[in-house]
Amino acid sequence: MTPSAQAPSGRLIPLLLGMGGLLVLGGSALFWLASAQNQPQTEDAIEVTVTATACEPMALDVPAGPARFLIRNASDRPVEWEILNGVMVVAERENIAPGFSSVLSERLKPGVYDITCGLLSNPRGKLTVHATAQSAAETAAPPLRDLIGPLSERKVQLMKAAGKFARASQALQKAIDAGDLAAARTAWTHAAADWASLGTVAPQAADLQNRIAPQAAWLAGREQDPAFTGLHRIEYGLFAQSSLADLAPVAAALTTDATAFQNRIKSVDGTPAGIAADAARYARSLADATAADTLTPYSDDDHQLLSAALNTLDRAHAVLAPLLSAADPAQADKVTARLDTAHAALSAVPLDRKAAAEALNATADALAEINAKLGLDP
């Protein structure tokens, strides 16, 4: 046996074993540290755990005003957690991965709200928000006259976008009825982009939103679930299965829902604070979906949707820009810079999902600061 092939001496064996143990412990420590860094760190948040079938707890009581929730996903699927006022989404966090947590911060008004708990078919919990002396004073405060114009302009923008989506849905239905797979794929991309342009207002019609664009991961039966309808069901057929089979009734239902959504938007009265708040919430939702790769799960082409989504954020900012520039020029420049960075990150080919999500979250942060600068936050 050559010297190089000899076994280690008896005195070296304990040393080598000790070094191996240290390496294992070090690797475990690094894994724990990485996992800890991926978990939100907060001490004052209200904890909610989403299991496969429910929320824990199913009933929450909080005072009106700023509230922060730590949502833990204890199920085996990505989940969303929403606060609903009837059919309107007040606040939401989407695509929380199994074993991970996410923080949601929202200023809540007095009332009783529903909370969703994972799968769309799961029972809903209740969130009771109690009035305080401060919230009563805020309710009595007069509206700001200077924001009537921007509010009207924003509603006109969204009504036009809803009409465009309704027409795009009709074009998609015609292509599917005609049996033209290539034309249907093109029409789907246009319709999906038009829907993305409505992301700031879509939560105000959550019942229609859940029919127009439910994710298969949110449904008990995934792609085979009867509630898997709308844009993603059609996307699944056109791109994952390369087939038009069984899509005609889905497309017809989508057209009906798109028309109903257009009519619903006409009757929605927004609030001045909602322009920036809805834009910030949508930017955050886009960041989550971009990081999780759930925007176009079957066609795998996010660029057109992200471009349309960013354009609606631009328009929301544009209606407030004159007031914001007068109130706080530095904040106006900050929002513009963050939007520009997001445009650059989201137009990159190939798409860097981490960079795009970071740019969207930074944009959300800047948009969320607008209301305070305009005196809309107490």
GIJO-V178292 format. One record per pair of residues at least 12 apart in sequence whose C-alpha atoms are under 10 Angstrom apart, sorted by sequence separation. I is the first residue (numbers start at 1). J is the second residue. If there is no record, write none. Layout:
# GIJO-V178292
I|J / I|J
This chain:
# GIJO-V178292
48|60 / 80|92 / 81|93 / 82|94 / 92|104 / 93|105 / 113|125 / 114|126 / 115|127 / 171|183 / 172|184 / 175|187 / 176|188 / 215|227 / 216|228 / 234|246 / 235|247 / 290|302 / 320|332 / 321|333 / 344|356 / 345|357 / 47|60 / 80|93 / 81|94 / 91|104 / 92|105 / 113|126 / 114|127 / 171|184 / 172|185 / 174|187 / 175|188 / 214|227 / 215|228 / 216|229 / 223|236 / 234|247 / 342|355 / 343|356 / 345|358 / 346|359 / 46|60 / 79|93 / 80|94 / 81|95 / 91|105 / 92|106 / 112|126 / 113|127 / 114|128 / 172|186 / 173|187 / 195|209 / 214|228 / 215|229 / 223|237 / 233|247 / 234|248 / 321|335 / 341|355 / 342|356 / 345|359 / 346|360 / 46|61 / 56|71 / 79|94 / 80|95 / 81|96 / 91|106 / 112|127 / 113|128 / 171|186 / 172|187 / 173|188 / 213|228 / 214|229 / 215|230 / 317|332 / 321|336 / 341|356 / 342|357 / 344|359 / 345|360 / 46|62 / 55|71 / 56|72 / 78|94 / 79|95 / 80|96 / 90|106 / 91|107 / 111|127 / 112|128 / 113|129 / 171|187 / 172|188 / 211|227 / 212|228 / 213|229 / 214|230 / 215|231 / 216|232 / 234|250 / 290|306 / 342|358 / 343|359 / 55|72 / 78|95 / 79|96 / 80|97 / 90|107 / 91|108 / 111|128 / 112|129 / 170|187 / 171|188 / 172|189 / 195|212 / 210|227 / 211|228 / 212|229 / 213|230 / 214|231 / 215|232 / 216|233 / 230|247 / 233|250 / 234|251 / 341|358 / 342|359 / 343|360 / 55|73 / 77|95 / 78|96 / 79|97 / 90|108 / 110|128 / 111|129 / 112|130 / 169|187 / 172|190 / 195|213 / 210|228 / 211|229 / 212|230 / 213|231 / 214|232 / 215|233 / 229|247 / 233|251 / 317|335 / 318|336 / 341|359 / 342|360 / 55|74 / 77|96 / 78|97 / 79|98 / 90|109 / 109|128 / 110|129 / 111|130 / 168|187 / 169|188 / 171|190 / 172|191 / 210|229 / 211|230 / 212|231 / 213|232 / 214|233 / 231|250 / 317|336 / 340|359 / 341|360 / 342|361 / 77|97 / 78|98 / 108|128 / 109|129 / 110|130 / 111|131 / 168|188 / 171|191 / 192|212 / 210|230 / 211|231 / 212|232 / 213|233 / 216|236 / 229|249 / 230|250 / 231|251 / 234|254 / 286|306 / 339|359 / 342|362 / 46|67 / 47|68 / 48|69 / 49|70 / 50|71 / 51|72 / 52|73 / 54|75 / 76|97 / 77|98 / 78|99 / 81|102 / 108|129 / 109|130 / 110|131 / 168|189 / 169|190 / 170|191 / 192|213 / 209|230 / 211|232 / 212|233 / 213|234 / 229|250 / 230|251 / 314|335 / 338|359 / 339|360 / 341|362 / 342|363 / 45|67 / 46|68 / 47|69 / 48|70 / 49|71 / 50|72 / 51|73 / 52|74 / 53|75 / 71|93 / 73|95 / 75|97 / 76|98 / 77|99 / 78|100 / 80|102 / 82|104 / 96|118 / 108|130 / 109|131 / 110|132 / 168|190 / 169|191 / 208|230 / 228|250 / 229|251 / 230|252 / 314|336 / 317|339 / 338|360 / 341|363 / 44|67 / 45|68 / 46|69 / 47|70 / 48|71 / 49|72 / 50|73 / 51|74 / 52|75 / 73|96 / 74|97 / 75|98 / 76|99 / 81|104 / 83|106 / 90|113 / 92|115 / 108|131 / 109|132 / 168|191 / 169|192 / 230|253 / 231|254 / 286|309 / 338|361 / 339|362 / 340|363 / 44|68 / 45|69 / 46|70 / 47|71 / 48|72 / 49|73 / 50|74 / 51|75 / 52|76 / 72|96 / 73|97 / 74|98 / 75|99 / 89|113 / 90|114 / 91|115 / 92|116 / 94|118 / 167|191 / 168|192 / 229|253 / 230|254 / 286|310 / 338|362 / 339|363 / 44|69 / 45|70 / 46|71 / 47|72 / 48|73 / 49|74 / 50|75 / 51|76 / 52|77 / 71|96 / 72|97 / 73|98 / 74|99 / 75|100 / 83|108 / 88|113 / 89|114 / 90|115 / 110|135 / 165|190 / 166|191 / 168|193 / 169|194 / 229|254 / 230|255 / 314|339 / 338|363 / 339|364 / 42|68 / 44|70 / 45|71 / 49|75 / 51|77 / 55|81 / 72|98 / 73|99 / 74|100 / 85|111 / 86|112 / 89|115 / 109|135 / 110|136 / 164|190 / 165|191 / 168|194 / 169|195 / 283|309 / 313|339 / 314|340 / 337|363 / 338|364 / 42|69 / 43|70 / 52|79 / 72|99 / 73|100 / 74|101 / 85|112 / 86|113 / 87|114 / 108|135 / 109|136 / 164|191 / 165|192 / 167|194 / 168|195 / 230|257 / 282|309 / 283|310 / 335|362 / 336|363 / 338|365 / 339|366 / 42|70 / 51|79 / 72|100 / 73|101 / 84|112 / 85|113 / 86|114 / 165|193 / 166|194 / 230|258 / 282|310 / 311|339 / 335|363 / 338|366 / 339|367 / 41|70 / 50|79 / 71|100 / 72|101 / 73|102 / 83|112 / 84|113 / 85|114 / 109|138 / 110|139 / 165|194 / 166|195 / 310|339 / 334|363 / 335|364 / 337|366 / 338|367 / 40|70 / 50|80 / 71|101 / 72|102 / 83|113 / 84|114 / 85|115 / 109|139 / 164|194 / 165|195 / 279|309 / 282|312 / 283|313 / 310|340 / 335|365 / 336|366 / 39|70 / 40|71 / 50|81 / 70|101 / 71|102 / 72|103 / 82|113 / 83|114 / 84|115 / 163|194 / 164|195 / 165|196 / 279|310 / 282|313 / 335|366 / 336|367 / 40|72 / 49|81 / 70|102 / 71|103 / 82|114 / 83|115 / 84|116 / 162|194 / 165|197 / 310|342 / 311|343 / 334|366 / 335|367 / 39|72 / 48|81 / 69|102 / 70|103 / 71|104 / 82|115 / 83|116 / 161|194 / 162|195 / 164|197 / 165|198 / 279|312 / 280|313 / 310|343 / 333|366 / 334|367 / 335|368 / 69|103 / 70|104 / 81|115 / 82|116 / 83|117 / 161|195 / 279|313 / 332|366 / 335|369 / 68|103 / 69|104 / 70|105 / 81|116 / 82|117 / 161|196 / 162|197 / 278|313 / 279|314 / 307|342 / 331|366 / 332|367 / 335|370 / 68|104 / 69|105 / 80|116 / 81|117 / 82|118 / 161|197 / 162|198 / 195|231 / 279|315 / 280|316 / 306|342 / 307|343 / 310|346 / 331|367 / 67|104 / 68|105 / 69|106 / 79|116 / 80|117 / 81|118 / 161|198 / 276|313 / 279|316 / 306|343 / 67|105 / 68|106 / 79|117 / 80|118 / 81|119 / 160|198 / 212|250 / 275|313 / 278|316 / 279|317 / 331|369 / 332|370 / 66|105 / 67|106 / 68|107 / 79|118 / 80|119 / 158|197 / 159|198 / 162|201 / 192|231 / 277|316 / 307|346 / 331|370 / 66|106 / 67|107 / 68|108 / 78|118 / 79|119 / 80|120 / 84|124 / 158|198 / 162|202 / 191|231 / 192|232 / 275|315 / 276|316 / 306|346 / 307|347 / 65|106 / 66|107 / 67|108 / 77|118 / 78|119 / 79|120 / 83|124 / 157|198 / 158|199 / 212|253 / 213|254 / 275|316 / 276|317 / 306|347 / 332|373 / 65|107 / 66|108 / 77|119 / 82|124 / 83|125 / 84|126 / 85|127 / 158|200 / 159|201 / 189|231 / 211|253 / 212|254 / 274|316 / 275|317 / 304|346 / 328|370 / 331|373 / 64|107 / 65|108 / 66|109 / 75|118 / 83|126 / 84|127 / 158|201 / 188|231 / 192|235 / 211|254 / 212|255 / 276|319 / 303|346 / 304|347 / 327|370 / 64|108 / 65|109 / 73|117 / 74|118 / 83|127 / 158|202 / 188|232 / 212|256 / 275|319 / 276|320 / 302|346 / 303|347 / 329|373 / 63|108 / 64|109 / 65|110 / 73|118 / 212|257 / 275|320 / 302|347 / 303|348 / 328|373 / 50|96 / 62|108 / 63|109 / 64|110 / 155|201 / 188|234 / 189|235 / 208|254 / 211|257 / 212|258 / 303|349 / 324|370 / 327|373 / 328|374 / 51|98 / 63|110 / 64|111 / 188|235 / 211|258 / 303|350 / 324|371 / 327|374 / 50|98 / 62|110 / 63|111 / 209|257 / 272|320 / 303|351 / 325|373 / 326|374 / 327|375 / 185|234 / 208|257 / 209|258 / 212|261 / 302|351 / 321|370 / 324|373 / 325|374 / 184|234 / 185|235 / 188|238 / 207|257 / 208|258 / 301|351 / 306|356 / 310|360 / 313|363 / 317|367 / 320|370 / 323|373 / 324|374 / 50|101 / 61|112 / 184|235 / 313|364 / 316|367 / 320|371 / 323|374 / 49|101 / 60|112 / 185|237 / 208|260 / 209|261 / 48|101 / 60|113 / 185|238 / 208|261 / 317|370 / 47|101 / 59|113 / 184|238 / 185|239 / 207|261 / 313|367 / 320|374 / 59|114 / 60|115 / 205|260 / 206|261 / 47|103 / 58|114 / 59|115 / 181|237 / 182|238 / 205|261 / 208|264 / 290|346 / 46|103 / 58|115 / 181|238 / 185|242 / 204|261 / 240|297 / 241|298 / 45|103 / 46|104 / 58|116 / 176|234 / 181|239 / 239|297 / 240|298 / 45|104 / 58|117 / 172|231 / 202|261 / 205|264 / 239|298 / 240|299 / 283|342 / 39|99 / 40|100 / 41|101 / 45|105 / 55|115 / 182|242 / 184|244 / 204|264 / 205|265 / 236|296 / 238|298 / 239|299 / 240|300 / 293|353 / 39|100 / 40|101 / 41|102 / 42|103 / 55|116 / 56|117 / 169|230 / 181|242 / 204|265 / 235|296 / 236|297 / 237|298 / 238|299 / 239|300 / 290|351 / 291|352 / 292|353 / 38|100 / 39|101 / 40|102 / 41|103 / 54|116 / 55|117 / 67|129 / 169|231 / 172|234 / 176|238 / 181|243 / 235|297 / 236|298 / 290|352 / 291|353 / 292|354 / 38|101 / 39|102 / 40|103 / 54|117 / 55|118 / 180|243 / 181|244 / 195|258 / 202|265 / 205|268 / 232|295 / 235|298 / 236|299 / 290|353 / 291|354 / 35|99 / 36|100 / 38|102 / 39|103 / 53|117 / 54|118 / 64|128 / 65|129 / 179|243 / 180|244 / 201|265 / 204|268 / 232|296 / 234|298 / 235|299 / 289|353 / 290|354 / 291|355 / 35|100 / 52|117 / 53|118 / 54|119 / 58|123 / 59|124 / 60|125 / 61|126 / 62|127 / 63|128 / 64|129 / 65|130 / 179|244 / 231|296 / 232|297 / 233|298 / 288|353 / 290|355 / 291|356 / 292|357 / 50|116 / 51|117 / 52|118 / 53|119 / 58|124 / 59|125 / 60|126 / 61|127 / 62|128 / 63|129 / 64|130 / 65|131 / 178|244 / 179|245 / 204|270 / 232|298 / 287|353 / 290|356 / 291|357 / 50|117 / 51|118 / 52|119 / 55|122 / 58|125 / 59|126 / 60|127 / 61|128 / 62|129 / 63|130 / 64|131 / 65|132 / 176|243 / 177|244 / 201|268 / 232|299 / 287|354 / 290|357 / 291|358 / 49|117 / 50|118 / 51|119 / 53|121 / 54|122 / 55|123 / 57|125 / 58|126 / 59|127 / 60|128 / 61|129 / 62|130 / 63|131 / 64|132 / 176|244 / 287|355 / 289|357 / 290|358 / 48|117 / 49|118 / 50|119 / 53|122 / 54|123 / 55|124 / 56|125 / 57|126 / 58|127 / 59|128 / 60|129 / 61|130 / 62|131 / 63|132 / 64|133 / 65|134 / 175|244 / 176|245 / 179|248 / 201|270 / 287|356 / 288|357 / 52|122 / 53|123 / 54|124 / 55|125 / 64|134 / 65|135 / 176|246 / 177|247 / 178|248 / 286|356 / 287|357 / 288|358 / 290|360 / 51|122 / 53|124 / 54|125 / 55|126 / 64|135 / 176|247 / 177|248 / 286|357 / 287|358 / 63|135 / 64|136 / 176|248 / 177|249 / 285|357 / 287|359 / 288|360 / 175|248 / 176|249 / 201|274 / 284|357 / 287|360 / 288|361 / 173|247 / 174|248 / 176|250 / 177|251 / 200|274 / 201|275 / 204|278 / 283|357 / 284|358 / 286|360 / 287|361 / 173|248 / 176|251 / 177|252 / 200|275 / 203|278 / 284|359 / 285|360 / 286|361 / 287|362 / 172|248 / 173|249 / 175|251 / 176|252 / 200|276 / 202|278 / 283|359 / 284|360 / 285|361 / 287|363 / 173|250 / 174|251 / 200|277 / 201|278 / 217|294 / 283|360 / 284|361 / 287|364 / 173|251 / 174|252 / 200|278 / 201|279 / 216|294 / 282|360 / 283|361 / 284|362 / 286|364 / 172|251 / 173|252 / 199|278 / 200|279 / 203|282 / 215|294 / 282|361 / 283|362 / 284|363 / 285|364 / 171|251 / 172|252 / 173|253 / 199|279 / 200|280 / 202|282 / 215|295 / 280|360 / 281|361 / 283|363 / 284|364 / 170|251 / 173|254 / 200|281 / 201|282 / 215|296 / 216|297 / 280|361 / 283|364 / 284|365 / 169|251 / 170|252 / 172|254 / 173|255 / 199|281 / 200|282 / 215|297 / 280|362 / 282|364 / 283|365 / 169|252 / 172|255 / 199|282 / 200|283 / 280|363 / 281|364 / 169|253 / 170|254 / 171|255 / 198|282 / 199|283 / 279|363 / 280|364 / 281|365 / 283|367 / 169|254 / 170|255 / 200|285 / 279|364 / 280|365 / 283|368 / 169|255 / 170|256 / 196|282 / 199|285 / 278|364 / 280|366 / 281|367 / 168|255 / 169|256 / 199|286 / 277|364 / 280|367 / 281|368 / 166|254 / 167|255 / 169|257 / 170|258 / 276|364 / 279|367 / 280|368 / 166|255 / 169|258 / 170|259 / 278|367 / 279|368 / 280|369 / 120|210 / 165|255 / 166|256 / 168|258 / 169|259 / 196|286 / 276|366 / 277|367 / 278|368 / 280|370 / 166|257 / 167|258 / 276|367 / 277|368 / 166|258 / 167|259 / 275|367 / 276|368 / 277|369 / 165|258 / 166|259 / 276|369 / 277|370 / 120|214 / 164|258 / 165|259 / 166|260 / 276|370 / 277|371 / 120|215 / 163|258 / 166|261 / 273|368 / 275|370 / 276|371 / 119|215 / 122|218 / 162|258 / 163|259 / 165|261 / 166|262 / 275|371 / 119|216 / 120|217 / 121|218 / 122|219 / 162|259 / 165|262 / 273|370 / 274|371 / 119|217 / 120|218 / 121|219 / 122|220 / 162|260 / 163|261 / 164|262 / 273|371 / 118|217 / 119|218 / 120|219 / 121|220 / 162|261 / 163|262 / 196|295 / 272|371 / 273|372 / 118|218 / 119|219 / 120|220 / 162|262 / 163|263 / 118|219 / 119|220 / 161|262 / 162|263 / 273|374 / 118|220 / 159|261 / 160|262 / 162|264 / 163|265 / 273|375 / 274|376 / 159|262 / 162|265 / 192|295 / 273|376 / 158|262 / 159|263 / 162|266 / 192|296 / 272|376 / 273|377 / 159|264 / 160|265 / 121|227 / 159|265 / 120|227 / 158|265 / 159|266 / 189|296 / 158|266 / 159|267 / 196|304 / 197|305 / 156|265 / 159|268 / 193|302 / 196|305 / 197|306 / 199|308 / 200|309 / 155|265 / 156|266 / 189|299 / 192|302 / 193|303 / 194|304 / 195|305 / 196|306 / 197|307 / 198|308 / 199|309 / 92|203 / 155|266 / 188|299 / 193|304 / 194|305 / 196|307 / 197|308 / 198|309 / 199|310 / 89|201 / 91|203 / 189|301 / 192|304 / 193|305 / 196|308 / 197|309 / 200|312 / 88|201 / 89|202 / 90|203 / 155|268 / 189|302 / 192|305 / 193|306 / 195|308 / 196|309 / 197|310 / 199|312 / 200|313 / 88|202 / 89|203 / 90|204 / 155|269 / 185|299 / 190|304 / 191|305 / 193|307 / 194|308 / 195|309 / 196|310 / 197|311 / 198|312 / 199|313 / 88|203 / 89|204 / 155|270 / 189|304 / 190|305 / 193|308 / 194|309 / 196|311 / 197|312 / 198|313 / 87|203 / 88|204 / 89|205 / 90|206 / 154|270 / 189|305 / 192|308 / 193|309 / 196|312 / 197|313 / 200|316 / 87|204 / 88|205 / 89|206 / 152|269 / 86|204 / 87|205 / 88|206 / 89|207 / 151|269 / 152|270 / 154|272 / 190|308 / 84|203 / 85|204 / 86|205 / 87|206 / 88|207 / 151|270 / 152|271 / 84|204 / 86|206 / 87|207 / 89|209 / 151|271 / 152|272 / 155|275 / 82|203 / 85|206 / 86|207 / 87|208 / 88|209 / 151|272 / 154|275 / 84|206 / 87|209 / 95|217 / 150|272 / 151|273 / 95|218 / 148|271 / 149|272 / 151|274 / 147|271 / 148|272 / 151|275 / 147|272 / 150|275 / 146|272 / 147|273 / 145|272 / 143|271 / 144|272 / 143|272 / 79|217 / 80|218 / 78|217 / 79|218 / 77|217 / 78|218 / 77|218 / 161|312 / 158|312 / 157|312 / 158|315 / 154|312 / 157|315 / 158|316 / 157|316 / 154|315 / 153|315 / 154|316 / 153|316 / 154|317 / 154|318 / 151|316 / 154|319 / 150|316 / 153|319 / 154|320 / 150|317 / 152|319 / 52|220 / 150|318 / 151|319 / 150|319 / 151|320 / 107|277 / 149|319 / 150|320 / 106|277 / 149|320 / 150|321 / 147|319 / 150|322 / 147|320 / 150|323 / 106|281 / 147|323 / 104|281 / 146|323 / 91|277 / 91|278 / 90|278 / 93|281 / 92|281 / 91|281 / 92|282 / 94|284 / 95|285 / 90|281 / 91|282 / 93|284 / 94|285 / 92|284 / 93|285 / 94|286 / 95|287 / 96|288 / 92|285 / 94|287 / 95|288 / 96|289 / 94|288 / 95|289 / 93|288 / 94|289 / 95|290 / 97|292 / 93|289 / 95|291 / 96|292 / 95|292 / 94|292 / 95|293 / 95|294 / 78|292 / 147|374 / 144|374 / 144|375 / 144|376 / 143|376 / 138|376 / 138|377 / 138|378 / 137|378 / 135|378 / 134|378 / 107|377 / 65|377 / 65|378
